[in-house]
Amino acid sequence: GSGMAFNKLTDNGSSTPAGLVAAALAHALALFVAVSIGANISGGHVNPAVTFGAFVGGHITLVRSILYWIAQLLGSVVACLLLKFSTGGMTTSAFSLSSGVGAWNAVVFEIVMTFGLVYTVYATAVDPKKGNIGIIAPIAIGFIVGANILAGGAFDGASMNPAVSFGPAVVSWTWANHW
């Protein structure tokens, strides 16, 4: 949504440095809020990669993980459909690679960024040894996503979240480089 708004205001200028900063800030703030409000319901799970990490670490069951994944993917599709409708039919662009960035470059970048995100989630929200750090977890999670977008957004969009990639791909029916 922030990219769509920036495109509208700048005549498709979201691939500018200012567009990257705007996207990073919008994602950091939105994720901070989403994790904060979802913490008491699902533990703040809004990302299938984070849910997978929690499952592998033994913090949630396989059944709960599958239910979260379904909800996360459906939520992304519904959000993109609502964005498309509420913006008068603007395109919810799927993620793509920048020129000069190969698929394997992007895969490695996404692995590193997603590891940083999941590690931050574990260190601030999941690990029982974390102590009582209160509201720091959602802030730290939002900050790492914003920082990762600043680092990787110009190369591959810096998804770090299968649901964030899935919704736009479904709504725009663009599957190139989706994997």
PyMOL commands that set and color helices and strands:
alter all, ss='L'
color gray80, all
select helices_A, chain A and resi 2-10+17-42+48-56+62-86+103-126+128-130+136-156+162-172
alter helices_A, ss='H'
color red, helices_A
deselect
rebuild
show_as cartoon
